[in-house]
Amino acid sequence: MDVDDAISAIVNCLRQNMTDPQSRASGSYWIGDDWIDERLRKYRWPQISIFHVGSSTEEARKGYVVYYPLFQIDIFASGKAQKRDLAHQVKNILLHSHRKSLLASGVNILSLEGESDVIEDERLPMKAYRKSLTIRAMVYSSGS
């Protein structure tokens, strides 16, 4: 597994397990690895973006390579309460309720830190509330 596979595993885990706090239905907002989506601009739907922001590698025993990537998850929402609810869901999914499925796919979440801010950007018709979560993970890959 490489860093792109780890991002895909995290994105798939969130897509399958996140629910919209208002409608309680999954899939009503966008999760991916682009900064902004048209639906956030047009319909004010919340968005979750995932980026790889750095990593280190280490050779482990028996020919295995261990990656320690840093991922940034940005949660964009039109209100503080929505942002807070979504951030809580992401943390719960990654650190508690679906941790075992991520471990089984080769991604071990080691730590998670967050900070909030308000952004105003010409690409957005309104102020957007952003919660940035930085995740340090361990990704296992068999060596050759």
ABEGO torsion letter per residue (X at the ends): XBAAAAAAAAAAAAAAABBBAAAGBBGABBBBABABBAAAAAAGBBBBBBBBAEBBBBBBBGGBBBBBBBBBBBBBBABAAAAAAAAAAAAAAAABAAAAAAAAAGBBBABBBBBBBBBBBAABABBBBBBBBBBBBBBBBBBX
